[in-house]
Amino acid sequence: MWPIPLAGTLPPWLIVVLTLIDLAIRVLALGIIPGNRRPTTAMAWLLVIFFVPSVGLTLFLLFGNFRLSRRRRAQQQAINTRVRAGTSELASMESDYSGPEWVASAAELNKTLGSLPMVDGNSVELLPGYPDSIKAMAAAVREAKTFVNAEFYIMSADHVTDDLLTALEEAAERGVEVRLLFDHLGTLRIQGYRKLIRRLKASKIRWRPMLPLSPVHGQWRRPDLRNHRKIMVIDGEMAFTGSQNLIEPSYNNSKHRKLGREWVELMACLRGPIVTTLNVVFATDWLSETDESLEEQLRHRPEPSPGHVTAQAVPSGPGFITENNLRLFNTLIYSAQHRISICSPYFVPDDSLLYAVTTAAQRGVDVELFVSEKGDQFLVHHAQQSFYKALLEAGVRIYLYRAPFVLHAKHFTIDDEVAVLGSSNMDMRSFSLNLEVSVMLLGSDIVQRVRAVEDTYRDISKELLLEDWLKRPMRAKYVDNVARLTATLQ
């Protein structure tokens, strides 16, 4: 623990004391760190502490707790209880789904973990165009009559989002209740943050940063616990969700613009009872940040939708005891009989998800994975690459979306039965550290429409072949393997 050069300058008794302290920390770490953590995560922390004790212990104290505060966890449990009791308004809309039993089983799992029912009668419009989705949201806000609820991981005031921000400001001016949440650190690191705050302060929009870090005001937690959700609800009749943040497609970054790097997204516009369940997720986060209840809104019954999609919202994150998204993903992948198509910008699976995906390929299911050729996050991208060999050897087909674009869309399809899209990546950060929301969509029609989007990815991607991947230089493999060690801590 202590620098070796100091050993010759310290009295013997102090060296003995420091040695005993060092030993005690290591022994205590062995018995404390594995508690309620994945073995791989515990092992990574132990390696850091054993190799560099002083640094490792400091990092563990800062980042080792992956749960929200007791108050927020208790609040989440209380909200879940109230949602279960209060979903009598949704009971008459709850699905009478008569499809495969494994789909109904997955829906029951979701309801048990996230408290939200599966509901019929929804319409879904997919919005794969980056500016198109923001235009669609702006148009919807301009038609709002009573309220707009929006939460996004990153928000920016720029030339792409200006029209949407103007629509929100105008809605608030004409008496619509406009509530806006954005992640504190996620948005703070974006160029133009102060401009955004000035604009919000000058408006009648009611806004709050999510998971703010302000030690002076007693707001402190593991700093990389983030709210990664993307939701907009208008009048309880229409909702938007998916992978996209409210920012221009190069993230206001001059280096990205110079490289021609833009983010590729997939959003969905939904109508029907699913809108109410997504509003429950927003109301949960709004209550956590403001202590204001929106239960009156949640009693609203959406107008009948012409759609025929059965849907279920799946909230997840450190406010829940379980990893709701990971359990759903594994359940669906193990249930697949014919085909699995996965699109994830950050595919860094834990052992359970890696086994689910490779086992599916080994038992004859056609499995394909769409990822970016060049990632935007160095460690995460190299950690992701460390799994390619195992995936390719199992028979998974990997398609690399051509650089310089970043394939940021997050969705997957199972057979002709299920499509899942939302904010959740397939990595350990999304399973344990981020608050996420996904939507499970049922029916061959919506699956085929999501697959049509995936077909466009395949057309401009190049397939990664095992024989080519094995020819990489040793230094590249070394970097990937080192990054993989950090994967459980990212």
C-alpha positions in Angstrom: 0.0 0.0 0.0 2.8 2.4 0.8 5.5 3.5 -1.6 8.6 1.3 -1.3 11.1 4.3 -1.2 9.5 5.4 2.1 10.4 2.1 3.8 13.9 3.2 4.6 12.8 6.4 6.2 10.1 5.0 8.5 10.7 3.5 12.0 10.3 -0.3 12.1 7.2 -0.2 14.3 5.4 2.0 11.7 6.4 -0.3 8.9 4.9 -3.2 10.9 1.7 -1.3 11.5 1.4 -0.3 7.8 2.1 -3.9 6.8 -0.7 -5.2 9.1 -3.1 -2.5 7.7 -2.2 -3.6 4.2 -2.8 -7.3 5.1 -6.1 -6.4 6.9 -7.4 -4.5 3.8 -6.7 -7.5 1.6 -8.3 -10.0 3.9 -11.4 -7.8 4.5 -11.7 -7.2 0.7 -11.9 -10.9 0.1 -14.9 -11.2 2.4 -16.7 -8.0 1.6 -16.3 -7.2 -2.1 -17.9 -10.4 -3.5 -21.1 -9.7 -1.6 -24.1 -9.2 -4.0 -21.8 -8.8 -7.0 -21.1 -11.0 -10.0 -18.0 -13.1 -9.5 -16.4 -11.4 -12.5 -17.0 -8.0 -11.1 -15.8 -9.0 -7.7 -12.6 -10.5 -9.2 -11.9 -7.3 -11.2 -12.1 -5.2 -8.0 -10.0 -7.6 -6.1 -7.3 -7.6 -8.8 -7.2 -3.8 -8.7 -7.0 -3.7 -4.9 -4.3 -6.5 -4.7 -2.1 -5.0 -7.4 -2.5 -1.3 -6.4 -4.1 -1.3 -3.0 -4.2 2.4 -2.3 -5.5 3.3 -5.7 -7.8 0.3 -5.9 -9.4 1.0 -2.5 -10.0 4.6 -3.4 -11.6 3.7 -6.7 -13.8 1.0 -4.9 -15.0 3.5 -2.3 -16.0 5.9 -5.2 -17.4 3.4 -7.7 -17.9 0.1 -5.9 -21.5 0.8 -4.8 -23.7 0.1 -7.9 -27.0 0.8 -6.1 -28.9 4.1 -5.7 -29.4 5.5 -2.2 -31.6 3.7 0.3 -34.2 6.5 0.0 -34.4 6.1 -3.8 -34.6 2.3 -3.7 -37.3 2.5 -1.0 -39.1 5.0 -3.2 -38.9 2.8 -6.2 -40.3 -0.2 -4.2 -43.1 2.0 -2.9 -43.9 3.2 -6.4 -43.9 -0.4 -7.7 -46.4 -1.4 -5.0 -48.6 1.6 -5.9 -48.4 0.8 -9.6 -49.5 -2.8 -8.9 -52.4 -1.5 -6.8 -53.2 1.3 -9.2 -53.1 -0.6 -12.5 -56.8 -1.4 -12.1 -57.2 1.4 -14.6 -55.1 -0.8 -17.0 -56.6 -4.1 -15.9 -59.4 -3.9 -18.5 -56.7 -3.2 -21.1 -54.3 -6.0 -20.0 -53.5 -8.3 -22.9 -55.3 -11.5 -23.6 -52.4 -12.6 -25.7 -52.8 -16.1 -27.1 -49.4 -16.6 -28.8 -46.6 -19.0 -27.9 -46.3 -19.8 -24.2 -42.7 -18.7 -24.0 -43.7 -15.2 -25.0 -46.4 -15.1 -22.3 -43.9 -16.4 -19.8 -41.5 -13.5 -20.7 -44.3 -11.1 -20.2 -45.1 -12.5 -16.8 -41.5 -12.1 -15.9 -41.5 -8.5 -16.9 -44.7 -7.8 -14.9 -43.2 -9.5 -11.8 -40.0 -7.5 -12.0 -41.2 -4.2 -13.4 -44.9 -4.1 -12.3 -46.1 -3.1 -15.7 -48.7 -5.2 -17.6 -48.6 -6.3 -21.2 -51.3 -4.4 -23.2 -53.0 -4.9 -26.6 -54.2 -2.4 -29.2 -51.1 -0.3 -29.8 -49.8 1.3 -33.0 -46.1 1.6 -33.6 -44.4 3.8 -36.1 -40.6 3.3 -36.5 -38.5 6.4 -37.0 -35.0 5.4 -38.2 -34.1 8.9 -39.5 -32.2 11.0 -37.0 -33.7 14.4 -37.8 -37.0 12.8 -38.7 -37.6 11.7 -35.2 -36.9 15.1 -33.7 -39.2 16.7 -36.3 -41.9 14.2 -35.4 -41.5 15.0 -31.7 -41.7 18.7 -32.3 -44.8 18.3 -34.4 -46.4 16.2 -31.6 -45.5 18.8 -29.0 -47.2 21.6 -31.1 -50.4 19.6 -31.0 -50.2 19.0 -27.2 -53.3 20.1 -25.2 -52.6 19.2 -21.5 -49.1 18.0 -20.8 -45.8 16.9 -22.2 -43.4 14.7 -20.2 -39.9 14.2 -21.5 -36.8 12.7 -20.2 -33.5 12.1 -22.1 -30.0 11.1 -21.1 -28.5 13.9 -23.1 -30.1 17.1 -24.2 -28.6 20.0 -26.1 -29.7 23.4 -27.6 -28.3 23.2 -31.1 -29.4 23.7 -34.7 -31.1 20.2 -34.9 -32.9 20.4 -31.6 -33.8 24.1 -31.7 -37.2 23.5 -33.3 -38.2 20.9 -30.6 -37.0 23.2 -27.8 -39.0 26.1 -29.4 -42.1 23.8 -29.5 -41.6 22.9 -25.8 -41.3 26.6 -24.9 -44.3 27.6 -26.9 -46.4 24.7 -25.4 -45.5 25.9 -21.9 -46.4 29.5 -22.8 -49.9 28.5 -23.9 -50.6 26.6 -20.6 -49.5 23.1 -21.4 -47.7 21.5 -18.4 -44.3 20.8 -19.8 -41.9 18.7 -17.6 -38.4 17.9 -18.7 -35.7 15.7 -17.2 -32.2 15.2 -18.4 -29.3 13.3 -16.9 -27.0 15.7 -15.0 -23.5 14.4 -16.0 -24.7 13.0 -19.3 -25.7 16.5 -20.4 -23.1 18.5 -18.4 -20.3 17.1 -20.5 -21.8 18.2 -23.8 -20.6 21.5 -25.3 -23.3 24.2 -24.9 -24.6 23.0 -21.5 -24.7 26.6 -20.1 -26.6 27.8 -23.2 -29.2 25.1 -22.6 -29.6 25.9 -18.9 -30.0 29.6 -19.7 -32.7 28.8 -22.2 -34.6 26.5 -19.8 -34.4 29.1 -17.0 -35.9 31.7 -19.3 -38.9 29.5 -20.2 -41.9 28.2 -18.4 -40.8 24.6 -18.8 -40.5 22.7 -15.5 -37.1 21.0 -15.6 -34.7 19.1 -13.4 -31.4 17.3 -13.9 -31.6 13.6 -13.1 -29.3 12.0 -10.6 -27.6 15.3 -9.9 -24.2 15.3 -8.2 -24.0 18.1 -5.7 -22.1 17.1 -2.6 -22.7 20.6 -1.1 -26.4 19.8 -1.0 -25.9 16.2 0.1 -26.5 14.7 -3.4 -23.7 12.2 -3.8 -23.6 8.6 -5.0 -21.4 6.6 -7.3 -20.8 9.2 -10.0 -21.3 6.9 -13.0 -24.8 5.8 -12.0 -26.8 7.5 -14.8 -30.4 7.8 -16.0 -30.1 6.6 -19.6 -33.8 6.6 -20.5 -35.3 8.3 -23.5 -39.1 8.9 -23.2 -41.5 11.6 -24.4 -45.2 11.4 -23.6 -47.8 13.8 -25.0 -51.2 14.1 -23.4 -51.1 10.5 -22.4 -52.1 9.7 -26.1 -48.7 9.4 -27.8 -45.2 8.4 -26.7 -41.7 8.3 -28.2 -38.9 6.0 -27.0 -35.8 4.4 -28.4 -32.1 5.0 -28.5 -31.8 8.7 -29.5 -30.7 11.6 -27.4 -31.9 15.2 -28.0 -28.8 16.4 -29.7 -27.4 16.9 -33.2 -26.0 13.6 -34.7 -22.3 14.5 -34.2 -22.9 15.3 -30.5 -21.7 18.9 -30.9 -18.2 17.6 -31.2 -15.9 19.2 -33.8 -13.7 16.1 -34.0 -16.7 14.0 -34.9 -17.8 16.4 -37.5 -14.3 16.5 -39.0 -14.4 12.7 -39.3 -17.9 12.7 -40.7 -19.0 10.7 -37.6 -22.7 10.7 -36.9 -24.9 8.5 -34.7 -27.4 6.2 -36.3 -30.6 5.7 -34.2 -34.0 4.1 -34.1 -36.9 5.7 -32.3 -40.6 4.6 -32.2 -43.8 6.6 -31.9 -46.4 4.7 -30.0 -50.2 5.1 -29.4 -52.5 3.1 -27.3 -52.3 1.7 -23.7 -48.5 1.3 -23.8 -48.4 5.2 -23.6 -49.8 5.0 -20.0 -47.2 2.5 -18.9 -44.3 4.6 -20.4 -45.8 7.6 -18.5 -45.6 5.5 -15.3 -41.8 5.2 -15.9 -41.5 9.0 -16.4 -43.7 9.7 -13.3 -41.4 7.5 -11.3 -38.3 9.5 -12.3 -40.2 12.8 -11.8 -41.2 11.8 -8.3 -37.6 10.8 -7.5 -36.3 14.2 -8.6 -39.1 16.5 -7.4 -41.2 14.6 -4.8 -44.2 15.6 -7.0 -46.7 12.8 -7.7 -48.3 12.5 -11.2 -50.8 9.8 -10.3 -53.7 11.9 -11.6 -52.1 11.7 -15.1 -51.8 8.0 -14.9 -55.6 7.5 -14.6 -55.9 8.8 -18.1 -57.2 6.2 -20.6 -55.7 6.7 -24.1 -58.1 6.9 -27.0 -58.5 3.6 -28.8 -55.7 3.0 -31.3 -56.1 1.5 -34.7 -53.0 -0.6 -34.1 -52.8 -4.3 -33.3 -49.4 -4.5 -31.6 -49.2 -6.0 -28.1 -46.6 -4.2 -26.1 -45.0 -4.1 -22.6 -42.7 -1.5 -21.1 -39.7 -2.8 -19.2 -38.0 -0.4 -16.8 -34.7 -1.4 -15.3 -31.8 0.0 -13.4 -30.1 0.2 -9.9 -33.5 1.3 -8.4 -34.6 -2.3 -8.9 -33.3 -5.3 -6.9 -33.1 -7.4 -10.1 -31.6 -6.7 -13.5 -34.9 -6.6 -15.3 -33.5 -6.1 -18.8 -30.8 -8.8 -18.6 -33.4 -11.4 -17.3 -35.7 -10.5 -20.2 -33.0 -10.6 -22.8 -31.7 -14.0 -21.6 -35.2 -15.5 -21.4 -36.1 -14.5 -25.0 -32.7 -15.6 -26.4 -33.0 -19.0 -24.8 -36.6 -19.3 -26.2 -35.6 -18.6 -29.8 -36.2 -21.4 -32.2 -35.2 -20.0 -35.6 -33.7 -16.5 -35.8 -32.1 -13.8 -33.5 -31.0 -10.4 -34.8 -29.3 -8.1 -32.3 -28.3 -4.5 -32.8 -26.3 -3.0 -29.9 -23.6 -0.3 -30.0 -22.0 -1.6 -26.9 -22.1 -5.4 -26.8 -20.1 -6.4 -23.7 -22.1 -9.3 -22.3 -21.8 -10.9 -18.9 -21.3 -14.7 -18.8 -25.1 -15.4 -18.7 -25.8 -13.4 -21.9 -22.7 -14.6 -23.7 -23.8 -18.2 -23.0 -27.3 -17.5 -24.1 -26.2 -16.0 -27.4 -23.6 -18.6 -28.2 -25.8 -21.5 -27.1 -28.5 -20.3 -29.4 -26.1 -20.3 -32.4 -24.8 -23.8 -31.4 -28.2 -25.3 -31.3 -29.0 -24.2 -34.8 -30.6 -20.8 -34.4 -29.5 -18.2 -37.0 -27.9 -15.5 -34.9 -26.6 -12.2 -36.3 -25.1 -9.2 -34.5 -24.9 -5.6 -35.8 -22.2 -3.5 -34.2 -20.1 -0.5 -35.2 -16.9 -1.0 -37.2 -15.3 1.7 -35.1 -16.6 2.5 -31.7 -16.7 5.9 -30.1 -15.5 4.7 -26.6 -12.0 3.2 -26.6 -12.2 0.8 -23.7 -15.8 -0.4 -24.4 -15.1 -1.0 -28.0 -11.9 -3.0 -27.3 -13.8 -5.0 -24.5 -16.5 -5.7 -27.1 -13.9 -7.0 -29.6 -12.6 -9.4 -27.1 -15.8 -11.4 -27.4 -15.8 -11.7 -31.2 -13.7 -14.9 -31.3 -16.1 -16.8 -29.1 -19.1 -15.5 -30.9 -17.7 -16.3 -34.4 -16.6 -19.8 -33.3 -20.1 -20.5 -32.0 -21.6 -19.5 -35.4 -22.8 -16.0 -34.7 -22.6 -13.8 -37.8 -21.2 -10.3 -37.0 -21.8 -7.3 -39.2 -19.7 -4.2 -38.8 -21.5 -1.0 -39.6 -19.2 1.1 -41.7 -17.1 3.8 -40.1 -17.2 6.6 -39.5 -20.8 6.2 -38.5 -21.7 5.0 -35.0 -24.6 2.5 -35.0 -26.2 3.6 -31.7 -29.6 1.9 -32.2 -30.6 -0.7 -29.6 -33.0 -3.4 -30.6 -33.3 -7.1 -31.3 -35.8 -9.5 -32.8 -36.6 -13.1 -31.9 -38.2 -15.5 -34.5 -41.3 -13.9 -36.0 -42.8 -13.2 -32.5 -40.9 -10.5 -30.6 -39.1 -7.2 -31.1 -37.5 -5.3 -28.3 -36.2 -1.7 -28.6 -35.3 1.0 -26.2 -32.4 2.7 -24.5 -30.7 -0.4 -23.1 -27.3 -1.6 -24.6 -26.3 -5.2 -24.1 -23.5 -4.5 -21.7 -22.9 -4.7 -18.0 -23.3 -1.0 -17.5 -26.9 -1.0 -18.9 -27.7 -4.1 -16.8 -26.4 -2.8 -13.5 -25.6 0.9 -13.5 -27.9 2.7 -15.8 -31.6 3.4 -15.5 -33.0 2.1 -18.8 -36.4 1.5 -20.4 -37.1 -1.1 -23.1 -40.4 -1.9 -24.9 -41.3 -5.5 -25.9 -43.4 -5.6 -29.0 -45.2 -8.7 -30.2 -46.4 -9.8 -33.6 -45.0 -10.7 -37.0 -45.9 -7.3 -38.5 -43.7 -5.3 -36.1 -41.0 -7.9 -36.2 -40.8 -7.6 -40.0 -40.7 -3.8 -39.8 -37.8 -3.9 -37.4 -36.1 -6.4 -39.6 -36.5 -4.1 -42.6 -34.5 -1.6 -40.7 -31.9 -4.3 -39.9 -31.7 -5.1 -43.6 -30.6 -1.5 -44.3 -27.8 -2.0 -41.7 -26.7 -5.2 -43.4 -26.6 -3.6 -46.8 -24.0 -1.1 -45.7 -22.0 -3.3 -43.3 -19.2 -5.7 -43.9 -19.4 -9.2 -42.4 -16.5 -10.1 -40.0 -15.1 -13.6 -40.8 -13.4 -15.8 -38.2 -10.3 -16.4 -40.4 -9.8 -12.7 -40.9 -10.3 -11.9 -37.2 -7.7 -14.5 -36.1 -5.1 -12.8 -38.2 -5.1 -9.7 -36.1 -1.7 -8.7 -34.6 -0.9 -9.7 -31.1 -0.8 -6.2 -29.8 -4.5 -5.7 -30.8 -5.5 -8.9 -29.0 -3.6 -7.7 -25.9 -5.4 -4.4 -25.8 -8.8 -6.2 -26.3 -8.0 -8.6 -23.4 -6.9 -5.8 -21.1 -10.0 -3.8 -21.9 -12.1 -6.9 -21.2 -10.7 -7.0 -17.6 -12.2 -3.5 -17.1 -15.6 -4.4 -18.6 -17.3 -5.3 -15.4 -16.2 -1.9 -13.9 -17.2 0.3 -16.9 
